[in-house]
């Protein structure tokens, strides 16, 4: 899903939530949840778009209508070596799609 598709779906009320997923190394990816499925935001070449920060995401999403927006982090101790296999826990923090400033 590219930014234009995301905007169209959001304005039509089809986006359930947006998740800004924090990845190791200071990279973020945006996923849109729609109809029980996740769709990563892609760039002009069809590759997953990497964002720099929460503010970078907000700048890109400023024209979207209000939708639930979450910052998602993996729980650090689940990423450490020697931990039991299983589904990793995540921390989901609701944030505003607009800047707090």
C-alpha positions in Angstrom: 0.0 0.0 0.0 1.4 3.4 -0.9 0.7 6.7 0.7 -2.0 7.6 -1.9 -3.8 4.3 -1.3 -3.5 4.8 2.5 -5.1 8.2 2.2 -7.9 7.0 0.1 -8.7 4.1 2.4 -8.5 6.4 5.5 -10.8 9.0 4.0 -13.3 6.2 3.2 -13.1 5.0 6.8 -11.6 1.6 6.0 -8.5 1.9 8.1 -8.9 0.3 11.5 -5.6 1.5 12.9 -2.1 2.6 12.0 0.9 1.0 13.8 4.3 2.7 13.7 6.6 -0.2 14.4 10.0 0.5 15.9 12.8 -1.7 14.5 16.3 -2.0 15.9 18.6 0.7 14.5 16.3 3.6 14.8 14.1 2.6 11.8 10.3 2.7 11.8 7.8 1.1 9.4 4.2 2.0 9.2 1.5 -0.7 9.0 -2.2 -0.1 8.3 -4.7 -2.6 9.7 -7.7 -3.0 7.5 -10.3 -5.8 7.5 -8.2 -7.8 10.0 -5.0 -7.7 7.8 -1.9 -5.6 8.0 -0.5 -3.7 5.0 2.9 -2.1 5.1 3.4 1.3 3.7 5.6 1.1 0.6 7.6 3.7 -1.3 7.5 4.5 -5.0 9.4 1.3 -5.9 7.1 -1.0 -4.0 9.6 -1.6 -1.2 8.7 -1.1 2.5 9.1 2.5 3.4 11.5 3.2 6.3 10.7 6.2 8.5 13.2 8.1 10.7 11.0 8.9 13.7 7.5 9.5 15.1 7.6 13.1 13.8 8.6 11.9 10.3 5.5 9.6 10.3 3.3 12.5 11.6 4.6 14.8 8.8 3.6 12.1 6.2 0.2 11.5 7.8 -0.8 15.1 8.5 -3.6 15.1 5.9 -5.2 11.8 7.1 -8.4 11.9 9.1 -8.1 10.8 12.7 -7.6 7.0 13.0 -6.2 5.1 16.0 -2.4 5.4 15.8 0.0 3.3 17.9 3.7 3.2 18.5 4.8 -0.5 18.7 8.0 -1.7 20.3 9.2 -5.2 20.9 9.9 -6.0 24.5 13.7 -5.9 24.8 14.1 -9.0 27.0 12.3 -11.0 24.4 15.0 -10.2 21.9 17.9 -11.4 24.0 19.7 -14.7 23.3 18.6 -17.6 25.4 15.0 -16.7 25.8 12.4 -19.3 25.2 10.8 -19.6 21.8 7.4 -18.2 21.4 5.6 -15.2 20.2 7.4 -12.1 21.3 5.6 -9.6 23.5 5.1 -6.1 22.2 4.4 -2.7 23.8 1.7 -0.7 22.0 1.4 2.9 23.0 -1.5 5.0 21.6 -0.1 8.3 20.3 -1.6 11.3 18.5 -1.3 11.4 14.7 -0.7 15.2 15.1 2.2 16.7 16.9 1.8 17.6 20.5 3.5 20.9 20.0 
